[in-house]
Amino acid sequence: MLAAERGAARNTIESYGRDLDDFAGFCARRKIAADQAGADEIAAYMKRLSGAGMAASTQARRLSALRQFFRFLQAERIRDDDPTQAVAAPRQVRALPKYLSEDEVERLLAAARERPGADGLRATALMEILYATGLRVSELVGLPLSAVSRDGRVLIVRGKGGKERMVPIGGPARDALADYLAVRSGYLGTDKDPRSALLFPSRARQGHLTRARFGQILKELAVAAGIPPRRVSPHVLRHSFASHLLAHGADLRSLQQMLGHADISTTQVYTHVLEERLKTLVDQAHPLAKVPLD
């Protein structure tokens, strides 16, 4: 159903599979089939996850998988009820997105530009596009060549659920992409190579640059830029894109569309980043901020 009806990404399907397999194993030890479990079994399972020290966000994801599972059973009339309705989700403290300063991003881009040869041009194109668009890393590395519009000003991105969106790209990213396209054939075997339809082909099984390899490239650039590698990841660049756009006056609706968020509440987390910036600014700059009041 997830694959055929919702067009869920492979990573999403695999994640649901792991979560449901774990629940099925828990139920088997209690001598009950997973599709016959009730609210008591689900509550006991959640209690076990909490007792094992699992993060509240991971617990919530597991419960979400169970809710989707039992709603599916109910929709298919395999069950008359949804036992997950009686189980409360774990309380989560929503962490603020981690992001880099504009200066730190510029240093990363400069480090990419300093890389020699075709690999340097590819790294620069990847970094410029990521920061210019805020794409998810899986969207970035899996881009088909056809995603680039004829004038090079827009990317047509297929995101979660197979939904397409158009994301504009600025001048520096367009220039970096043009420079990379001039050497892209070096990553292909022949003109008939099946990978020729991909923007960032590689020898990986998927045919394109892997998320793991791009993560490694990003860590290498962080070291060259003098930034602790632990602070840098593709998702941090996505957060940086969103935070910097808001800081320069972008509206939430436009940002939601560019990020591919289904619900604007997901995008609204970035407003908290601005609130924190304002608090810091007042603490540092206001003449009475650190003066004790009687």
Rosetta blueprint (number, residue, H / E / L):
1 M L
2 L L
3 A L
4 A L
5 E L
6 R L
7 G L
8 A L
9 A L
10 R H
11 N H
12 T H
13 I H
14 E H
15 S H
16 Y H
17 G H
18 R H
19 D H
20 L H
21 D H
22 D H
23 F H
24 A H
25 G H
26 F H
27 C H
28 A H
29 R H
30 R L
31 K L
32 I L
33 A L
34 A H
35 D H
36 Q H
37 A L
38 G L
39 A H
40 D H
41 E H
42 I H
43 A H
44 A H
45 Y H
46 M H
47 K H
48 R H
49 L H
50 S H
51 G H
52 A L
53 G L
54 M L
55 A L
56 A H
57 S H
58 T H
59 Q H
60 A H
61 R H
62 R H
63 L H
64 S H
65 A H
66 L H
67 R H
68 Q H
69 F H
70 F H
71 R H
72 F H
73 L H
74 Q H
75 A H
76 E L
77 R L
78 I L
79 R L
80 D L
81 D L
82 D L
83 P H
84 T H
85 Q H
86 A H
87 V L
88 A L
89 A L
90 P L
91 R L
92 Q L
93 V L
94 R L
95 A L
96 L L
97 P L
98 K L
99 Y L
100 L L
101 S L
102 E H
103 D H
104 E H
105 V H
106 E H
107 R H
108 L H
109 L H
110 A H
111 A H
112 A H
113 R H
114 E L
115 R L
116 P L
117 G H
118 A H
119 D H
120 G H
121 L H
122 R H
123 A H
124 T H
125 A H
126 L H
127 M H
128 E H
129 I H
130 L H
131 Y H
132 A H
133 T H
134 G L
135 L L
136 R L
137 V H
138 S H
139 E H
140 L H
141 V H
142 G L
143 L L
144 P E
145 L H
146 S H
147 A H
148 V E
149 S L
150 R L
151 D L
152 G L
153 R L
154 V E
155 L E
156 I E
157 V E
158 R E
159 G L
160 K H
161 G H
162 G H
163 K L
164 E E
165 R E
166 M E
167 V E
168 P E
169 I L
170 G L
171 G H
172 P H
173 A H
174 R H
175 D H
176 A H
177 L H
178 A H
179 D H
180 Y H
181 L H
182 A L
183 V L
184 R H
185 S H
186 G H
187 Y H
188 L L
189 G L
190 T L
191 D L
192 K L
193 D L
194 P H
195 R H
196 S H
197 A H
198 L E
199 L L
200 F L
201 P E
202 S L
203 R L
204 A L
205 R L
206 Q L
207 G L
208 H E
209 L L
210 T L
211 R H
212 A H
213 R H
214 F H
215 G H
216 Q H
217 I H
218 L H
219 K H
220 E H
221 L H
222 A H
223 V H
224 A H
225 A H
226 G L
227 I L
228 P L
229 P H
230 R H
231 R H
232 V L
233 S L
234 P H
235 H H
236 V H
237 L H
238 R H
239 H H
240 S H
241 F H
242 A H
243 S H
244 H H
245 L H
246 L H
247 A H
248 H L
249 G L
250 A L
251 D L
252 L H
253 R H
254 S H
255 L H
256 Q H
257 Q H
258 M H
259 L H
260 G L
261 H L
262 A L
263 D L
264 I H
265 S H
266 T H
267 T H
268 Q L
269 V H
270 Y H
271 T H
272 H H
273 V H
274 L H
275 E H
276 E H
277 R H
278 L H
279 K H
280 T H
281 L H
282 V H
283 D H
284 Q H
285 A H
286 H L
287 P L
288 L L
289 A L
290 K L
291 V L
292 P L
293 L L
294 D L
